[in-house]
């Protein structure tokens, strides 16, 4: 048994018994972990009601080999991010980001993923632009970090690089854009939208120019469903897509 102290982001929290809560934490060094906060629902709890989704802090718990639920000994608040709950689009984006991390996270260290998720939630807590677009950019970046970046610079079938301004189509099963010679029919994917997706996957933030929200939403929906969550849909995806319409 080892007592560990680590930065932790609360992705999900739910009641357990009469007074406790179980938390799903994302950490940079220990990946995804589950802890029980005993007595957290008690009005006089030492946790003080801060154990809510999107909250980031320093968690203290005993890590025991062979177990998958650990007892939370302490949690020092770093960022509450209460602003996410005050904007519906920000809440939808934050919920999808948290659920995506929950569904794809492992116990392996992933500092880059932790940084991307917490940075995205910081932006949504105090959005500089449109929260839905900020969320879209963050989700594409997280998808890329998880190893599922769509190919948008060359045809996924023949390998030919697209010319500047050349429209294409999208092959969700193959994982990216396809030239019109390889796929003569289907919805057109314009060059600007392709470039915007590339920028977002590389961490460039939300596009400065106007974007086709419906097209971006359709691309995200089809890609996540095919490559990251093929067996069980993300519950928060539909809520987020409504913000892009």
Secondary structure, 3 states (H helix, E strand, C coil): CEEEEEEEEEEEEEEECCCEEEEEEEECCCEEEEEEECCCCCCCCCCCCCCCCCCEEEEEEEECCCCCCEEEEEEEEEECCHHHHHCHHHHHHHHHHHHHHHHHCCCCCCHHHHHHHHHHHHHHHCCCCCHHHHHHHHHHHHHHHCCCCCECCECCCCCCECCCCCCEEEECCCCEEECCCCCCCCCCECHHHHHHHHHHHCCCCCCCCCCCHHHHHHHHHHHHHHHHCCCCCCCCHHHHHHHHC
